[in-house]
Amino acid sequence: MTVTNKQSGTNVHEVADGIYRINTPVIMEGGSGGFSFNQYLIVDEEPLIFHTGPRKMFPLVREAVASVMPVERLRYIAFSHVEADECGSLNEWLAAVPKSSPLCGKIAATVSVDDIADRPARALADREILSLGKNSVQWFDTPHMPHAWDCGFLLEKRTKTFLCGDLFTQGGADSPAVTESDILGPSEAFRQQMDYFSHTKYAREILEKLASTEPTTLACMHGSAWRGDGSKLLLALADALSL
C-alpha cells in the first residue's frame, strides 16, 4: 500500500492485476467509527476509473491516480449511478482530462448525465462489453439494486473483478485494502443501521444475474475489497435480503 496524502490518509493498493483501489478514510462526527470512500483505477491502453468520489475529494483522488499513471491518460470516468460519491467530481475530471468521457448505463445517460456532464456520456447497454486494451469491462443494469433506477455495475472480465459499488458497504475507516474474511456480516449490520437498499422485488433475479459472472474479486466502494467465491457471496446476499 502507498499513502499518497499523509494529511487525509488517502492510499493506493493493487487489488487485482492492473486494478488499483484508491481509498480515503473519513472520521465521522459523533463517534460513529468512520467511513471510507474507494475508487478503482484500471490501468490499460484506455484507462478507466470507477467512482470519482465527492467533488471535494477531487484533489486527493487526482493525486492518487497520478501516483500510478499520468492523469492525462485517463479515457473513461465511470460510475454506478448518479450520486455525489459516485460522480460528484465528474466535471472536474472532464476538465482535467480533455480526452476523457463519462461512462455509465443508458438510463443514467438519458435521465441525468447528458445534461449535468460537460461532455456526452459513453452509454452502455445491459451486458455490453467495452475493450480497454488487454482488459475489457462488461456493464450490467441493476435498477434499484441496491438503489437508484439508473444503477449498474462493471465486471472486468480478464481478472474477474466485479466493480460492485454500494453492494457490501462496510463501515469503519481503517479496513484492510483486500480481505478474504467475511464482509457480508459487517455489511448487513451496516444496512440494518442505515437501510440504503430499495428492496426491489427483482433483487434475487438481479443478484443471480451478477453471480453468474463468477467474479473472484469484489471491488466495494466503501470498506475492503474482497477476494474469494464471488458467486457464493452474491447469492448469500440474495438470501439475506429475502429474510
N, C-alpha and C positions, 0 to 999 in steps of 0.2 A: 504494500500500500504506500502511495506517495501523498503526503499532505501538501496541497498547493496553496493554501492560505492559512497561516497559523492563527490569525485572529478569529476566523469563522470556523476553522476546523475542516474546511472543505478538502476532500481527499479523492483519490482516483485508485481503482483496483481493477485489474483484468479478471473478469468473471468467466469468460469463455475465450476461445482463440480469437483475438482481434476485437473483442467486445469489452468495453470498459464501463464500469459503474462509477459515476460521479456522485458523491454523497456530501450533503451539507447537513450537519446535525443542528437542531434548534432546541434551545431550552425554553419550555413553555412557562408563561406566567401562571402562578397559582400552584406550583409544585407538582404538576401532573406527570413529571418524569421525562418530558421532552418528546421530540418527534424528529423525523429525518425526511429529507427530500432527495430523491435519486433521479438522475438522468442516465441514459445509456447511449454510449457512442460506439457506432460500428465503423471501424476504420477499413476502408476499401478504396477502389477506384473512384466511387461516388459515395463518399462517407455520409452517414445518417446519424442524427441524434434523435432519441425518442424521449419526449418531455423536454420542455425548456426550463422548467422551474418558474416561480413567480417573477414578475418583472424586476423587482428589487434585487433579486439574486443574479441577474444577468452578468454583472462584472465577475462574480465568483465562478459561475459556470463557464464563461468565456475563458477565464484564466486557467481553469482546469482542462478544457479542451486544448488550449494552446500548449499545455504540458505534454500532450500526447501527439499532436499533429498541428500543422499550420491551420489556423481558424478559417482562412480564406478558401480552404479546400472543401469545406462542408457543402454538400449538394442538397440534402433534404432535412428539413426541420419538421419532424413527425411527432404526432401525439395521438392519444386515445380518443379524447373528446374535448369540447371547449370548456375550459375551467382554468382558473388562474395558475395553479401549479402545473397544469398540462401545457399551456401555451401562453402564459402571461407575458413572456418576453419575445413572442413571435416576431413582432415588427422590429424589435431591436436586433434580432438575428438577421432578419432580411436586410436591414440597413447595413449591418456589419459585413455581410457576405452577399454581394450583389448578384452572384450566380445561383444562389440558393432558392428553393421553393418550399412552401408548406406542403406537407404530405399528410393526408387524412382520408377518412372514408367519404363516400359520395354524399351521404346525408349531411355531414359536418360542412363539407364544401358548399353545398346548396343553401343551407339554412343560416350559416354563420361566416365561414372562413373567407369566402369570396367577397364578403362585404367588409369584414373587420381587418383583414390582412392587406398589406400594401402591395402584394402580388398574388395572382390567382394560384389556387392550390393544384397540386397533382393529386387528383382524387382517385382512390382505388375502390373497385367493386369488391363485394364479398368473394373471398378466395383468390383474388387476383394476385399474381406474383410479379415482383419488380426486381430486376437484377441490379446489384450494386457493383458487380465485378466478379470476384470469386464467391461472394456471398449473394444470397437472394432473400428477400423478405416476402411473406405472404400475409395479406390483410384478411382479418375475419370480422365481419359485422357482429356485434354483440349488443343489440339495442336493449337499454335498461339493465345491463349486466356489467358491473353492479349498479350503475345509474347512468342516466342521460340517454336520450333517444339516439344520439349520434355516436355512441360508444363503439369502440372496436379495438382490436389488438393486432400486433405483428408477431409472426414467427420467423426467426432467422433459420432457414432450412438446413444449411450446412452444419451448424453447430447445435441444432435443435434447441435454440434459446428462445423461449417464449416471453416476449415483452408484454407483461400482463397487467400493467397499470395499477389500478386500485384493488385488484384481487390480492388477497393475502396481506393486506395492510397490517403492519405491526407497529405498535407504539414504541417509545423509547428513542434515545438519541445516540446510543453507543453500541448498536448491534454490529456483529461482525459483517464484513462485506459479503461473504458467502457462507452458508451453513448447510449441513445435511441433517440438522436436528429438526424437531417438529416446529413448523410455523403455522399450521392450521389452528392449533390450540390458542396460541397468542393472538392470531388474527381474529378468531372467533370471539375471544374475550374482549378485544378492542371493539368489534362490531356490536357486541351486546351493550357496551357503554355508550356508543355513538353510532347508531344504526344508519349507515350510509348506503345500504342496498335498497333498490326499488322493489324487490320481491316480485319481479315479473313472473307470470305463470309459465314462462318459457325457460326458466332458469336451468332446469336439468337438461333440456334439449340443447341449449347453448353450451353448457359445460361439457356435455358428451361430445359435441362437435369439436370443441377445443382439445378434449382428451384424446380424440382420435389422431391428433398430430404427433403424439408420443414425445413430448418435449422432455429434455433431460436437465435443463436449467430454467428456472422461473425467475425472471428479472422483475422484481417487485418495485413499485415506485416509492414505497415507504417501508423501511426496515431492510432486513437482509435479503439478498438473492438466495435462492435455494437450489440445491443440486440433488437429483435423485429421479425417482419414477414419477414424472410429472402427470402422467395419465391417472395414476392411482390417487394422487393428491387432489387433482381436479374433480374426480368422481367422489372423493371423500367430502369435498366442499359441497357438492350437489346433495349428498346425504344430509349434511349438517343444515343446509338451507331448507330441507323438507321436513325437519323436526317441528 
